[in-house]
Amino acid sequence: MVVGERKPFDEIKKTLEGHKKVLVLGCGGCVTVCLTGGHDAVQVLSSQLRMARDNEGSPLEIIEKTVERQCDPEYVEEVAALIPEVDAVLSMACGAGVQFMAERYTTTPLYPALNTTFVGGSVKEGYYVERCQTCGECKLAYTGGICPIARCSKSLLNGPCGGSTKGKCEIDPEVPCGWQLIVDRLEALGQMDRYEEINMACDWRTNRDGGPRKMIREDFQR
Amino acid sequence: MKTESRLEKVLAAGHFAVTAECGPPKGADVAALQAKGKHLLGCVDAVNVTDNQTAIVRMSSVAACAILKGMGHEPVLQMVTRDRNRIALQSDLFGAYGLGVRNVLCLTGDHQCFGNQKEAVGVFDLDSIQLVKTVRDMRDNGKIIGGEEIQGPPKFFIGAAANPFADPHWWRVVRLGKKVEAGADFIQTQCVFNLDRFGEFMGQARDMGLTESVKIFAGITPIKNVGMARYMANKVAGMDVPEELIKRMAGVPKEKQPAEGIKIAVETIQQVREMEGIAGIHLMAIEWEARVPEILEAAGLSKRPEV
């Protein structure tokens, strides 16, 4: 899933300065799962904003709403009737959701309440870790199912750098060395011959470096 | 001879070679660089010019190589893949060769979080092994990445690093093998303090036949004082400073610690020289270049061969 983290409250409050009535819009997708942008998060943030603005003597009227997904025009359309009632929207979706909203509602300011942080998963409730950097050319078949792009701090493709110590990365003794994990797994699988091969330089066009990406299912385009 | 490198000639003639590190200044102070370079002149076969080491902004290694070459040095251009993509790396290789640089050491580089520009993007378009292969393809095939032919291919003597002390221990030598396969002509290792582990690594390298196809330089760093020994043992990832060595430094009065550190360095040089497959030493006297001549003198390596 896409993991997002709520922006600092003061930053959110500042973006809403001057606005009198806003829609705080949650997303029922990934950010609901990671507890930062769903229905409950909308309620909490809205209450905080109301209180803070009341204390400042400039009350803020808030409409609270959460749609199924903000990255889908069908659900974005659901709030069409609410938009004329507010002078700004605070979206609690990931960066994709915020932009789908901004593309649909062009005359209303759209502000993000989250920092979209990474593609990952939860190892336990409330604890999320990065696992994929969406490089666009999956290498997991060669690296024992552990991603060198996402797990190695330098995204190295040919083994651990000289800073790998006792299974940890040079950047932080709390961070596991991605290549130690890969080597351990390949060893256990009897696939260390994969480690011995030289991996050539990546073609980063499948990553962000090819420009904004798209994926089209031609059979659905009719 | 693959190249015009003096270092290659020294090694090909069977001499035990000596290289030393020279870190460019944190600024444009040419005189400071020349002062460092002066200490090393005539007592080493080549000078490694570091590339923004530990991610601290310094004078570019290409420029510093040219300045040192102008003084009569044989520079080894260190190149990290942290700061430049393949366009800039290949372009700088052309430029450095045009300025007379004949040796390059291909590195990934310390993570940017260690330096004074922690907010920087880490490029890592290539890794060190891919950079080795890039330099080799330029030299041997006259091509850049992607296969396009180039005018006047630079013919570098190609180096890479190896850290026998990092983990996973057993597989370190396999990574060395990948560097050799990619085209490394010589290897400079991380600072050797743990001779047992280093000996084990060299044994593995010999068993794999690597010492026949690559010239290995043992990294030597003189320790200035017990504080530096402790710092390297505890704070520098991938550095192995045995406890007995720290105790030995601590057992000496403070004013005599620099001399003790130099003594340890000289002993280490003597011991690595005994190891089969060691072609030379690489002295990394960090901000202590002035003491390099006396270390080499004591190790019996002060006279450099004419080639």
Interface residues (C-beta under 8 A of the other chain):
Chain A: S153 K154 S155 L156 L157 N158 G159 P160 C161 G162 G163 S164 T165 K166 G167 K168 C169 E170 I171 C177 Q180 V183 D184 M192 Y195 E196 I198 N199 M200 A201 C202 W204
Chain B: R82 R86 T108 D110 H111 C113 F114 G122 F124 D125 L126 D127 S128 I129 Q130 K133 T134 I145 A161 A162 N163 A166 D167 P168 W171 V174 R175 G177 K178 E181 A182 Q190 A237 G238
